[in-house]
Amino acid sequence: MCRNIKTLYNFDPPVTSEEVRAASLQFVRKITGFHKPSKFNEAAFDAAIQEIAAASLRLLQSLETTVSPKNREREAVKAKARTAQPFGAS
């Protein structure tokens, strides 16, 4: 899984369309191997990002949970602490 794609579901404040687009961009970059497509492939690249973002937003908006939303700042601190640990440490 691409490390730059973050979990976007069930956060307070809720996910923004910009965050979904950023995750979609990372996904398209990962599966194509392109950081920036050539002019010839740019339209297809951009269309894929838009389609994935739209599908992702629909998914996130249709999900239901009884769990309280996670706090973004608290989760960011936890993630930073996990990445600071040496590989293989528990």
Buried (B, 14 or more C-beta within 10 A) or exposed (E): EEEEBBEBBBBEEEBEEEBBBBBBBBBBBBEEEEEEBEEEEEEEBEEBBEEBBBEBBEEBEEEEEEEEEBEBEEEEEEEEEEEEEEEEEE
